């Protein structure tokens, strides 16, 4: 899957200077945007459907697919659509679908991740961070575990409850099996 990571990184860098970001209308509000996001992604409850729509398994530079952090919980398994990493932010078009393991070992959709490369965002927004659902995106600096340039991202746990908060990166109830 190194090829997917490399291809995504190349796509991100190549498109970074050409992009015009999108801000959802203020009238949509957080709960309205959650409903739009759920409606737009309802067909992706299993990874096979996401794959058919152009999402591919995304691993970090060590080849780890299920992302977790001791003491924090996990995010889960990311499937990224590289063509959506285009500097635009659209509530109906998350750049990543995030799956968690069920008790029987299957993957089910738990969260959506929206992301934009910082350089692309700064090209049209010299200050501030993007936001959706009334929440500002987090900054992941360059030199990150994915080998990507600095990027802004927001996790939206619209398909699974996150006791830490709907828009918090880590979910303490998500755990990754060893070796995945």
N, C-alpha and C positions, 0 to 999 in steps of 0.2 A: 504494500500500500504506500510505499515511499513515493511511487510515481504519482499517486493522487495528491499527496502533500506537496510535492514539487510542482505539479501542474497547478494546484490552487495558488500556491505562493507566486508562481509566475503570472497567473491571471490577475491576482491582486495587484502586483507591482506594475504590470503592463497597463492596467486600467486606471491606476491611481490618479494620474494627471488629467483624465478626461471626464470626470464624473460630476454630476449635478445631484446633490442629495435631496431627499424628499422629507418633508416634515408633515406628519399627519395633521389634519385640521383640528384646531383647538376644540371645535364643537363635538368631536367624536367622544372625548372624555375617556378615562381609563377603563370603565366597565364596558362602554361601547366598543372600544378597541379590543378588549378581551373577547367579546362575542364575535367580532369580525375575524380575529386570529383563529379562534376555534372553528368557525364556519369554514374558513379557507383551508384548514389543515385536517379536517375531519376524516379525509380519505387516507391519511398517512399513519394510521394507528399502528401499523406493522412496517418494518423496514423494507419489505418487498415492494410495497406501494410507493414508498419514498424513492427507491431505486428507479422505478419506472418513470418517475417525474424528474430524474436527473440528480438526485442526491446520492452521494457515495460515502462509504465508510471513511472516516477521517481519523488517523492515528497521530500521536505526537512523535517527536523525533526519535524516541526510544522504541517506537512501534506499539505503544500502549493505546488501546482503543477505548477502554472504560476509564474515564477520568475521575479520580477520587483524591482526597487529601486527608491524611490521618487527623482526627480530631474535628474535621469539618463536615465529613460526609462525602458525597459525590455529586457529580453532574450527570454522569452516565455515558452513553455511547453516542457520539456525534456522527451524523450523516450530513455532509455539506454539499450544497449545490454551488459549484464554483462560478457558474454563470450569473448567480445572484449576488456575488461579492463584487458589486459594481459601483459602490459609493452611494447608492440610493437606499433609503430606508423605507420599507413599505410593510405595514402591519400584516397584510395578506401574503407577503412573500418573505418569510424568514430565511435567512441564509443557511441556517442549520436546524435540523430536527434532532432532538435529544431524546434518546430512548433509555429506559431503565429495565433492569432484569426483574421479572416477576418471580414468584416463589417456585414456579415450575421451570425456571431457566429461560423462558422466552423473553423477547424484547417487546416492550410496548411504549408508545409515545408518551412522554412525560412533560417535556418542555420544548419551547422554541427558543432559538438564539438568533438575535439580530446583531449584525456586526458591520462595521465600516472601517476601512483603513484610516488611521489618523491623518496621514498626509492628504488623502482625498477629501476628508472632512475639512481640514484646515485650508484647502484651496478656495473654499467658498465661505467658510466660517472661521475667521482668524482667532476667535476666542470661543470658549464654551464647548460643551459636549452635546452630542445628539440626545434626543429623548423620545420615548414612546410610553404610552400608558401612564403619563405623568411622572416618569422616572428617568433620571439621567443614566446614560450608559457608563459602565466601568471602563477604565483604561488598562489595557494589558501592554506593557512596554515591549520594545524590541528585545531580542534575546530570550524570548519566552519558550516554553516547552514545545511549542508547535513549529518553531523556526520561522515564524511570520514576522513581518514588520509590525511596529506598534499599531494597535487597533483598539477601537471602542466597541464594547459589546454589552448586550443586555439579555439576560436569561428571563424568560417568562414561563412560569410553571402553570400553564393554562390547562394541562391535561392531568396533572397530578398535584396533590397537595404538598406544599413545602412548609413545614412548621417554622422555618426561619424567615419566611416571607415569600410571597408570590414572585417578587422580582429580585431575589437574592441568588447569587451565583451558585452557592453550595446548598445541597439539600441533605440534612442529617439523616434522613431515612433511606437515602440511596447508597448502596454499597456495590462494590465491584468484586466479582470473583477473581481469585488470584490467576495471573497469567493471561489476562485478557486485555 
